[in-house]
Amino acid sequence: MPQSVRGSLRAKIIAWSFVPTAIILVAVAVVSLYAYQWMTESLVVDRDRDMTRLSAELLATELTAYTDPFSDQFLAMFDGLIAFDADGQVMATEPLAAGRRRPAWLREMHLASLADSSQPAFSRVITDRALGEQIVVVIIPLKEEGSGPSGGIAGYFRLGARTGSVLNRSVAKIRRQESSNVYLVDSSGRAIYHSRPEYIGISLAGQATVQKALAGAPEAYRTRDAAGREIVASFAPVPGTPWTLVVEEDWASLIRASRHYGQLLLLLLALGTLIPTVIVSIGVRRITRPIAELIRAAQEMAGGHFGRRITAHTGDEIEELASQFNRMAAQLQESYGSLERKVADRTRELATLNTVAAQASQSLDLDEVLGCTLDEVLAAVRFDTGQAFRLDPESQRLLPIVQRGLWQVPENGAGCLPLDCSLAGRAVARQEPVVSLAAEAPGGEMDDLAMREQVAVLISVPLIAQGRSVGVLNLGSRCPQPIQPEELTLLSAIGRQIGVAVENA
């Protein structure tokens, strides 16, 4: 039971002092961790959106360089060129292809260039039957100064990883890390370029990211790819083209550099919980240790051991409680010791009374009975001298019978006491023990005895039988000492017991 009480107190202290603090610490740490993760995600997403937009603008700038027919490297940029006139008829090809007919896609692209002869036109993915391959075409309109369109040049790029075209290299260098995917899609969602070659030329319009990308506005968001991997998908339209650049980066790779900050935050959370726990546990142990000692001391006190004391130097209410407990223990020890002494005294007095009663009933010799009685009484009350007297009814004087401890023993016939002027006379008259200091005793031969024997305290005990006094026991102590009421009660009982023996003698 005491252990459970201590445990309960410790639990209450922790519950009321530490648990609310721990909850606040955990809440702050969780909110901080969530805010950190949210801020990290927001920064990463914003960064990817801006980088993809800049990459799309950079790609558009490079595409503009491809459309300059006066560039020294113009012929080397495309996989093939077709020159056509204002009517869309093929005038020349590069590489040379004799009898090259006008491709079906050229008419459509030619009409688009006529509609807007100021800017190059970029096609979606086209299947060229003559080449048997998928291509994308760039129409570069040509016009004479001061007149309308005079024709144009159609440059095309073959699709596929093996072509090694300039367009593929331009898009490939946008890839930021090995775990990322970069692809360029046309207005229908078909892949012009993909970092995974198996997707080139395939329609990706069914993917959620491509569907959002075709909406036109630059954006980035956190999602999952087809394999279930967490990624950040960002996309932006390539200015001046119907194409859209899409970049997918692995989320774990993006936050790898900042992950140790999250781990540090978790470590701080653990330390923020562990350190207060240790401190509170030590504090609670210091608080409850004196209480545990109080419980053990109380248990020992319940077992009758009153000497246990508690030391507590806490400087607070517990120290005051320990001090009060020690004071209570000292008082109980003193009271218990006093009670034991009283019990011992009463036991000794009862033993004395029993001894006197046994002696009185076993012997008819009055001297022997009174002598034994004096020995027991002097030992019980710790007095030095004693005399037993028998009352002579005719002379009304007290006749000495036996004595103990006197320095000067009275001769035969001497030592008789009158009733009218002695302490014994007062005891006979009152029929109860009378106590007096020797200096206050009434005159008579008893005073002379007190002077001779240097007695300081006198007690005269009447011997009573059938309601009348038949004798007296005079007791004297050479050292002043208090007389307890219990001792007078014992002497009165002995006087009545011996009075019967004197009456029957």
C-alpha positions, 0 to 999 in steps of 0.5 A, a space after each residue: 500500500 505505501 508503495 502504491 501511494 508513493 507511485 500515485 503521488 509521483 504520477 500526480 506530480 508528473 501529470 500536473 507539472 510535466 505532462 502539460 509542458 510535454 504536450 506543449 513541447 510536442 505540439 510545438 515540435 509537430 507544428 514546427 516540423 509540419 511548417 518546415 515540411 510545408 515550407 520545404 515543399 513550397 520552396 521546392 515546388 516554386 523553384 521547380 516551377 521557375 526553373 522549368 519556366 526558365 528552361 522553356 524560355 531558354 529552349 525557345 531562344 535556342 529554337 529561334 536560333 534554329 530558324 535563322 536561315 542565314 546562320 552558318 550552322 543552319 544546314 547542320 541543325 536539322 535532320 532534313 530541309 525542304 525548300 518550297 515556293 509560294 504555291 507550296 511546290 518543292 524546289 529543293 531538298 537537303 539531303 538531296 532526294 530526286 523526285 521528292 514529292 511534296 509531303 502531305 503535311 507540307 500543304 497544311 504547314 504551307 497554309 499556316 505559314 501564309 496565314 502568319 508569315 512573320 513567325 516560324 511555325 512549329 508542327 505537332 508530331 507528324 508521321 512522314 510516309 516517305 521517310 517512314 518516321 515520326 518527325 516535327 517540322 519547323 516552317 520558316 517563311 521567306 518573303 521578298 522586301 515590299 511583297 508578300 510571301 515568296 515561299 519558305 523552308 521546312 526543316 524537320 527533326 526525326 524523333 527517337 533517341 538514336 537520331 542525335 538531333 540538335 533538338 534532342 540535345 537541347 532538351 536533354 541538357 535540361 535534365 537536372 539529375 539522373 532520377 528526373 524525367 524531362 519530356 517535350 510534348 506537342 499540342 496533342 500530348 504526344 512526346 517529341 522527346 522523353 528522357 526514357 526513349 521508349 515513350 518518344 512518339 507515344 501519346 501521353 495525353 492520358 497522364 494527369 500531368 500532361 493534361 494539366 500541362 496542355 492547359 497552358 499556364 506554368 505550374 508545379 505540384 507534388 504528385 506520384 508517377 505511374 510507378 507510385 514514386 513521389 515526384 514534383 512535376 513542373 511544366 511550362 509552355 515553350 514560347 512561340 511553339 505549341 509545345 510544352 516542356 515537362 520536368 518530373 523530379 524525384 521528391 526524395 532526391 530533392 529534399 535529400 539535402 534538407 532532410 538532415 534539418 528535419 532529422 535535427 528537428 526530430 532530435 531536438 524534439 526527442 531531447 526536448 522531451 527526454 531532458 525535462 523527463 529526466 529533470 522532473 524525475 530527479 525532482 520528483 524523486 527528491 520530493 518524494 524521498 522524504 515522504 517515503 522516509 516518513 512512511 517508513 518511520 510511521 510504520 516503525 512507529 506503529 511497530 513500537 519503535 519511537 527512536 526513528 528520526 527523519 532528516 530533510 534539508 529541503 528548505 520547504 514544507 517537507 522539511 517542516 513536516 519532517 521537523 514536526 514528525 520528529 517532534 511528535 516522535 519524541 513526544 510519543 517516545 517520552 509518553 511511551 517511556 513514561 507509560 512503561 515506567 508507570 506500568 512497571 511501577 504499578 506492576 511492582 506495587 501489585 507484586 508488593 501487595 500480593 507478597 504482603 497479602 500472601 505473607 499475612 495469610 501464611 504466618 501468624 507471627 505478627 513480628 514476621 508479618 510486619 517485618 516482611 511488610 516493612 521490607 516490601 513497602 520500603 522497596 516499593 516506595 524507595 524509602 530508607 527507614 520504617 517502623 511498625 506500631 500497634 495501637 494500645 486501646 487502653 493507653 491510646 499509645 502506639 507501641 513499636 513492634 518492628 523497625 527497619 533501617 534505623 541508625 539508633 534502635 530504641 531500647 525496650 519500652 522506648 519509642 512509643 508515640 502518643 496519638 494526640 501530638 504525632 504524625 501517626 496520630 493524624 493518620 490514625 484519626 483520618 484513617 488514610 496515609 499522611 505525608 509530611 516533611 520532617 521539618 513540618 511534622 508535629 511535635 513528639 518523639 517522632 520529631 526526635 526520631 526524624 532529627 536523629 535519623 536525618 529523615 527528610 520525608 515522613 509517611 504515616 500509614 494507618 493499619 485498619 481493620 473493621 473500620 478502625 485503626 489498629 496500628 501504624 506504619 511510619 516510613 522515612 526517606 533521608 532524601 527529599 522525593 515526591 510521593 505519587 498518589 498511586 503510591 499512597 493508594 498502594 500504602 493504603 491498601 497495604 495498611 488495610 491488608 496488614 490491619 487484618 493481620 494485626 487484628 487477628 494476632 
